[in-house]
C-alpha cells in the first residue's frame, strides 16, 4: 500500500480539546479513526480516547495482515468501544457515562469501508467531485432529509447540535456502515469533527482537498475553521489520506508512506496510550492518569478475549 496522510487538531475557543484522531496500518490494511468527545457530558475526552484505543486494539488483533470481514469488523469494533466506555464509567462509579461521536475507515485491497455514530464525518473526493460523505445522526439532518430544513441552515438552526446517536449513551449505538468503495490513485478520504464541517461548506472542503495535496489541505482547512470559529469556536480536527495504491507516478515520494517492506505481523500506529493533559490553569492531572488506567483495562480485557478465540 502507498498513501499520503496528515492529521491536525486545534483547540478553538474551548478550554479543553476533546477531539481525538489517529491511524494504524499493517502491510495490507490501514485504519483511520476520529472521535469527538461530547462536551455536554462529563469527560468526553476520556470517551474519545477510549474509543480510539479500543478500535485500534481490535485492529491490531484482527489485521493479520488484513481484516477478513471489514464491514463486520467496523460494526463490532464501534460496539465494543461503546461497551468499553460504559464499563469504564461503571468501574470508576462516574455519575454519568462519557460520550463521544466516532467515524472510522478501513482501507485494504484498494477498497475503503467506513462506519460512524454521531456527526463526525467522512468525505470521499475524486477529481474535484464529492463521491460520498457520511450522514449525521442528528435532528437537523433528519429535517434536511425530509425537506423541513435547508443546507444553508446548518450553521444557524436551533437544533443543529441535537444528536440522537453516539458511543456511551444509555442505549447501544446505531452504527452505519458503508458499502465497499473502490479507490483509485489520487482519491482522498477526510475524517473530521463538526468543528470543521460546521463552519465550512462541503464545496469549500472539496475544493481544498482537490486543489492541494493532503499535507497542505488538512492544515489549511483546520486553520480556516479555527479562524471562522474565533473565540467561541469548537475543537477542530481533521485526518486525511490521499490513496496512491500501487502506482506512485507523479506523487511526491517525500510525503508517501509505503508499507511494502513492513513485516506481515507488524502494526505501525499514531494512536498512543493517552494524549497530553491540557496545559495552563485549566490543566487537570486526573485526565491523563485516568485515561491511562482505562487504556490498560481495555488492553487487558481485549487480550483475554483474543486468547479465548484462539
PEHUFEN-V859724 format. One record per residue. RES is the residue in one small letter. D_CENTER is the distance of its C-alpha to the mean C-alpha in Angstrom with 1 decimal. Layout:
BEGIN
res = <RES	RES>
d_center = <D_CENTER	D_CENTER>
END
This chain:
BEGIN
res = <x	x	x	x	x	x	x	x	x	x	x	x	x	x	x	x	x	x	x	x	x	x	x	x	x	x	x	x	x	x	x	x	x	x	x	x	x	x	x	x	x	x	x	x	x	x	x	x	x	x	x	x	x	x	x	x	x	x	x	x	x	x	x	x	x	x	x	x	x	x	x	x	x	x	x	x	x	x	x	x	x	x	x	x	x	x	x	x	x	x	x	x	x	x	x	x	x	x	x	x	x	x	x	x	x	x	x	x	x	x	x	x	x	x	x	x	x	x	x	x	x	x	x	x	x	x	x	x	x	x	x	x	x	x	x	x	x	x	x	x	x	x	x	x	x	x	x	x	x	x	x	x	x	x	x	x	x	x	x	x	x	x	x	x	x	x	x	x	x	x	x	x	x	x	x	x	x	x	x	x	x	x	x	x	x	x	x	x	x	x	x	x	x	x	x	x	x	x	x	x	x	x	x	x	x	x	x	x	x	x	x	x	x	x	x	x	x	x	x	x	x	x	x	x	x	x	x	x	x	x	x	x	x	x	x	x	x	x	x	x	x	x	x	x	x	x	x	x	x	x	x	x	x	x	x	x	x	x	x	x	x	x	x	x	x	x	x	x	x	x	x	x	x	x	x	x	x	x	x	x	x	x	x	x	x	x	x	x	x	x	x	x	x	x	x	x	x	x	x	x	x	x	x	x	x	x	x	x	x	x>
d_center = <20.5	20.3	17.5	16.7	13.5	12.8	10.5	11.8	11.7	14.8	16.1	18.0	20.9	19.6	21.1	17.9	14.4	12.3	8.8	7.2	5.4	7.2	8.8	11.8	14.7	18.1	21.0	20.0	16.3	12.9	9.6	6.3	3.3	1.5	4.7	7.8	10.9	13.7	16.5	19.2	19.1	20.1	17.8	14.3	13.2	14.6	12.7	9.3	10.8	12.3	9.4	7.9	11.6	12.6	10.4	11.2	14.8	15.1	14.1	16.8	19.3	19.0	18.4	22.1	21.4	19.5	18.4	21.3	19.8	16.3	16.1	17.6	15.5	12.2	14.1	15.8	12.9	11.2	14.8	15.5	12.8	14.4	17.7	17.0	16.1	19.3	21.3	20.4	21.7	24.7	25.6	25.5	27.2	24.9	26.3	23.1	20.0	16.9	14.2	10.6	8.5	5.4	4.3	5.2	7.9	11.1	13.7	17.2	20.8	19.9	17.9	14.3	13.1	10.0	9.6	8.5	10.3	11.0	10.5	7.0	7.8	8.3	11.6	14.0	16.9	20.2	23.4	22.7	21.8	18.8	18.8	16.1	13.4	12.0	14.4	13.6	15.0	17.2	21.0	21.1	19.4	22.1	24.8	23.8	23.9	27.3	28.7	29.1	26.9	26.1	23.2	25.1	24.8	21.0	21.5	24.7	24.8	25.6	23.2	20.1	18.4	19.5	16.9	18.2	15.3	12.8	12.7	15.8	18.1	21.7	21.1	18.8	15.8	16.1	13.6	13.9	13.9	14.9	17.9	17.9	17.8	20.3	19.1	21.8	22.1	20.8	18.1	14.9	11.4	9.2	5.7	6.7	7.8	11.2	13.0	12.8	13.5	15.8	18.3	18.0	19.3	17.8	20.9	20.3	16.7	18.3	21.2	19.5	17.5	20.8	23.1	21.8	19.9	16.2	17.4	19.2	17.3	14.1	16.3	18.5	16.0	14.8	18.6	19.7	17.4	18.5	22.1	22.2	20.7	23.3	24.4	22.8	19.4	16.1	13.5	12.0	9.0	8.2	7.4	9.9	12.4	15.9	17.3	20.8	21.6	25.0	26.5	26.0	28.9	28.6	25.4	25.5	25.5	24.8	21.2	20.8	19.6	21.9	21.5	25.0	26.6	24.0	25.9	24.9	24.1	22.1	18.4	17.1	14.0	12.6	11.3	14.4	16.2	15.6	14.9	18.3	19.8	20.5	23.8	26.8	28.5	25.3	24.4	24.3	24.9	24.1	20.4	20.2	22.9	21.6	18.1	19.7	22.0	19.3	17.6	21.1	21.8	18.7	19.7	23.3	22.7	20.6	23.2	25.9	24.4	24.2	27.9	28.9	27.4	29.5>
END
